[in-house]
């Protein structure tokens, strides 16, 4: 019996050439298709899904950025609020329900980086199902206490906490919040017992509680700290640089503490969104951060422009998720 053959070398060459042409043609068609989509994009309004109710800072960020991006893109950019579940409803909607065509994107903030720590059956993967466009801006977080507190700086506060275990407390928006994780990191690093007092209204309630003396500490943004003025004293700040309005307040790094990320706002798209579309959105967002309106608004609210590339934004999110995972693990925080 003769072995089965697939033709001579001379016979195979035309077939191989035809296959190469077909494959190349498919590749070119896909490339032209992607480029065509990018050239036509956007041809209709774009939605930014906001994870919080109207009027809060994330909502204001989305609206002011949307208005500026619309000028660059030549199409309306509309902020649409979808609050609930600490932001997860909005994140999941963009990750799992929105078409990956660039016409529905999301405003993300720090709860995106902590979701995996608190939610056992998270229905989306922040790093796989979402594609960062850019980190827009960030801001420092600070631990604040009353101006008349007996401790004058961070080191004195830690010394007092060690000498009086369980006697100090702080206010937070709840156990499963980034603010609570910040304080857990401080407690772990210094071996102190400071009690978490949750307030459903978050900083809207913790700031008055601090000023009234119901709690000893609260998490502050730089803007809040400026607003409360000489009634409060800031003990430390996140980030790698001192806050411009509080040049005498050291960073956690200067104090030899564990790293705690700044608060931030970013734009994200569905994970399968085309690269050229992401690039257009990134370009429009970068341009927005340079507009006088947004520069003035950020200065007023003590926020600072970042404008990271999509790749940088992805790496930043992955790194921050790892930081919060480590903090939660050491603190015994388990997803529920």
Buried (B, 14 or more C-beta within 10 A) or exposed (E): EEEEEEEEEEEEEEEEEEEEEEEEEEEEEEEEEBEEBBEEBBEEEBBBBBBBEEEBBBBBBBBBBBBBBBEBBEBBBBBBBBBBEBBBEBBBBBBEEBEBBBBBBBBBBBBBBBBBBBBEEBEBEBBEBBBBBBBBBBBBBBBBBBEEBEBEBBBEBBBBBEEEEEEBBBBBBBEBBBBBBBBBBBBBBBEBEBBBBBBEEBBEBBBBBBBEEBBBBBBBBBBBBBEBEEEBBBBBBBBEEBBEEBEEBBBBBBBEBBBBBBBBBBBBBBBEBBEBBBBBBBBBBBBBBEBEEBEEBBEEBBBBBBBBBBEBBBEBBEEBBEBBBBBBEBBEBEEE
